[in-house]
Amino acid sequence: MLSETHNCNRTNGFFSILLLSLLLLSCNDMGTNESEPTPFPWPNAALNDIFGISPNNIFIAGDQGVILYYNGNEWDLHETPTSQNIHGVWALEPHRVYAVGNEGTILLYNGNVWEEMQSPVTDDIHDIWGTAGDNIFATTAVGDILLFDGSSWSAVDKPDTGQLNALWGLSENEVYATGSDGIILKYDGSSWRTVWDGPSPMYGIWGESNENIFAVGADGQIVHFDGEEWSPMISVTPNTLYDVWGVYNNVIYAVGFNGTLLISDGVDWEQYPIELLENFYGIWGTGDFGFIVVGTNGRVFHNTSFGL
């Protein structure tokens, strides 16, 4: 729990819970975790990842096979062929969406139904990202990187690593993966190599360009790539950070353990005072739409403006 106090009206203006409509949280909801979570039209399961094609096409992946879809007006719980925890979701287009999860689960949505794809592994798969239907990557708990070439999935050559976590990239020749042994890998279109080797597990990664990339991890670690080298940034929290995302190069957010929400102008970081004992696992948004944060207890938080 954060030690800072906050004004209820300020917090209510900052976050809203998305149910079938937007419901403002009360001061008691924000200040304690003793009450039961607000009932949702979907299972009370952790929500692990979010990906949006646009504000009218947003997908959220969660535990127990949960996948939520937002069409711009309301949320819908999709029927999926698995009860496995789903850790990552990525969309090429509204009718071609991929999701990955425990025990090698790989799902494909064709706009009507979710179907299981043949997986080359039985290990947990943590994230998925790609540039085209024949160039999609996925990371696993045992350090494998999988590639879908348009017809089948297979493991690719890469440096020996432990568990790999997030995936993100700018193009088919610039893809990044983070690892629990403190590394960041980069794919240049032909091979993977290590570009950062730090002291703490790394999780989320996002960039505005190939000269402005941020990655976050355990112990509040934040590292930045300026086009020449990776270097640590001064963090304002010791909490684990699970994801990072921005809409402009001077408005970047990081989310993590126990309601941690950081905001940066690209140089300095500040912690937003939220008294919410709930882990935040994923964040996504756009300049006009605002951003959405997902985490434990099946709750979805939406902020409609940027900045503090």
N, C-alpha and C positions, 0 to 999 in steps of 0.2 A: 504494500500500500504506500502511495506517495505521501510524504510528510507535508507537502504543501496543501493549503486549504484553497477552496475556490468558491466563487459566488454561484448560487444555483441557477440564476437567470443566464449567466454567461455560459455555463455548461450546457443548459438545455438548448441554447441557441447554437451551440457547436455541434452537438450530436443529436440524431434522432434514430430510434429503432425502426427498421423497416419490417412491417408485418404485411398484411394485405394493403395497408395504407401506412403513412408515416405517423408514428406515435411518439410524442416527446417523453423522455425519461423524467422521473421525479427525482428530487434531491435525495430521497432515501435510496432509490435504485442506484444512483451514482456513488453514494457514500458507503454502501455496505454490500456484502455478498451473502447476507444471512437469509434474505427472502428467496423464494423459488424464482427461477427465470420466468419471464413472461411467456405464456403458451404461444407456440408457433404452429402454422399449418404444415410443419415438417418436423422430423425427429429432433429431439434435443441433443444433437451431436455436434462435436467440434467441427467448425468450418475451417479448412486448411489453406485454401487458395482461391483466388479470384482472377478472372481474365475478362476483359471487355473488348469487343470489336468496336462498339460505339455505346453511347448511353442507352440505346434501345436494344442492345444485344450484349447482355452480361451473364457470365456463367460463374457459379461458385461450386467448388468441390469440397466434400466433407467426409467424415467418418460414416460407417454403416451404409456405404454406397450412395450417400446423399449427393445429388446434383441439383442445384437451383438455377432457374433461368429468369431473367428480368427482361421484359419486352418494352420497357419505357413507361408502363402503367402499373403492372402488378408482377408479383413473384409467383413462379410456378415450380412445384416439386416434380422433377422428371422421374419417370420410372426407369430404373437401371437393372441390368441383369446380374448385379453383384451386391453382396453385403460387405465386401471388403472396404476398409478405409481407403478413401481416395485422397491423394496428396497433391496432385497437380492437374491443372486443366489449361488447355491452350486451343485457340481457334484459328483456323485459316480463313474461314468464312462462316456465316451463320449455319450453313448446312454441311459443314465439315469441321467438327469439333472433337478434340481428343482429350482423354483423361487417363491418368495412371494412378496405381495404388499398390496395396499390399499383395504379396504372393504373385508378383508378376502381372498384375491386372493391367490390361490396356483396353480402353473402350473407345469406340468411334460413334459419333452421332451424325446421322445423315439428314437431319432436319425433321425427322419423324420419330425415329427410335434409336436407342443406344444399343450397340452390339459389341460383343467381345471380339477383340482381334487375337490372332495367334501370337503368343509371346514366347521369346526364346529363353526366358528366365523364369524362375519361381521366387526369386528374391523380391523384396519390396522395391518398388519404383517410386522415386521421390518427386521428380519434376519432368516437364516436357516443354519443348519450345522448337520452333522451326521457321523456315522461310518459304517453303513450298510443299506441295503434296508429296514430293519425292525427296525431301530433305528435312526430316524431323528427328530431333535428338531427344533422348530420355536418360536420366541418371538413376543409379540404383544404390541400395544400402551397402553393397559390397564393393563399390567403386567402379562398376562398369558404366560405360556410355553406350547406349543403343542408338542405332540409326535406322530409320524407315526410309527405304529408297523408292517408295511408291508401290511396292509389291510385297515386301516382307521386312521384318525387323531382324537385326543382327548386331552383335557386339563389334566395336571398332577398336583399333589399336590406340593406346594412350599411355601416359606415364602410370606407374604403379601408385595407387592411392588407397586410402581408406574410403569410408562412406562419402558419397557425393550427394549434394543437396540441390541447390537452385540452378536453373539454366536461364540464360538471357542472351540476346545478341542484337547486332545491328544489321547484319547481312549474312549471306552464305559463307563469306570469308572472314567473319568476325563473330564468333560465338564464345560465350564464357560459361564456366561451371564452377561452383563453389564446393568446398569439401570440409568435412568435420575434422580433418587433421590440419586445418588452418590454411589450406591452399586455395588459389584461384587458378583454373586452367583456361587457356585460350586456344581456340581452333582457328587457323588461318586459311582454311579451305582445303588443306592437304593433311595437316597433322595437329595433334594437341600437344601443348607444352605448358609447363608451370610458369606463371608470371608473378605470383605472390605466394610466399610461404611464411605465414605468421604464427603467433603463439596460441591463438584461440580458434575454435571451430567457426567457419564462415557459413552464412546462410543466404540471405537475400542479396540480389545484385540488380542494378538498373543504371542506365545511362542516358544522357541527353544527346551525346555524340561520342565519337571515338577520342575526344579530348576532354570528356567530362563524365566519368563513370564512378559510381559509388557502390560499395559492398559493405554489408554489416554482418555481425556475428555475436558470439558469446562475449560476456564481460563488457558489453557496451561497445565493442570494437567497431570502428568505422574506418574504412580505407578509401582513398580516392585516386583515380588515374587521370592525369592532366594531359595525356597524349605522349608524355615522355617516360614517366615512371609512376609506380604506385607508392603511396605514402600514407601513414596513419593520420587521422584527423583527431582533434581534441573532442572527446565525447563528454556528455554531461550526465551519463547514467552508467551504473555498473551492471544493469540488467541486460539479459540476452536480447538481442534484436533479431527478429526473424525475417523482416522484409523491408525493402526500401523502394521508394517510387517518387517520381516528380512529374510536374506538368510543364514547368519552365526550368531553365538552368539555375534560377535563383529561388525556387520554391520546391524544396525536397523534403519528403517525410520518411521517417523510419518508425516502425512499430515493433512491439515485443512483449516481454514478460510483464504480467501484472498491470496491464493497461498502459504500458509505456508508449508514448507518442512524442516523437521529436520532430522539430521543424528546423530547416536550415535555409539560409540565403545563398548556399553554395560555399560559404567560408566558415561561418560559425553555426553551432547547433544550440537550440534551446528546447527545454522540456516543457510540454504543455501539461498543466496541472489537472490530471484526471484521477479521481479517487475511485478506481474501479478494479477490483481484484479479478481480472479476466485477461487471459493471454490474447494478444492480437497476433495472428499468423500471416495475414495477407492484406494488401492495400492496392487499390486501382482507382483511376478517375481521369477526368478531362477538365480543361479550363472552365467550360460552361456548366458542366454537370456537378462539379465538386468531386469528392472522393468517397469511396466506400471502404470500410475496414471490417474484416471478418476474424472470428476467433472462437473461443470456447463457448459452450452453452447454446450453440446454434443461433447466436444473435448476429445481426447485420447492422452496422452503424453507418449512417450517411451524413456527411457534412456538405452543405451546399455552397460554401465559400472557402476561399483560400486565405492563408495567413492567420495570425493570432488575433 
